[in-house]
Amino acid sequence: MAKVIAEKTKEQEVIAVDTIKMVEIKHTRSMQDASGKDVEVVDWTEEKSVDNAIADCEAHKANLESQLSECEAELAEYIAIRDAE
């Protein structure tokens, strides 16, 4: 599933001097329309602060790195079995 990420702009008065930057994330997927053409469809849209988006992305990255480590260990075991004589 793909994502379209853009800065969310607010068109309202800001009372505080420091503003919280927001991002809009559109979760998309590819489909075919009635004529068979590939189209991209927005499944859902979410808004969050850019700091929360960064924290979520870093947590996701750490999870993927953990999964990669497990996969590399598993691959090493398979290769060891294949190369054993």
Buried (B, 14 or more C-beta within 10 A) or exposed (E): EEEEEEEBEEEEEEEEEEEEEBBBBBBBEEEEEEEEEEEEEEEEEEEBEBEEBEEEEEEEEEEEEEEEEEEEEEEEEEEEEEEEE
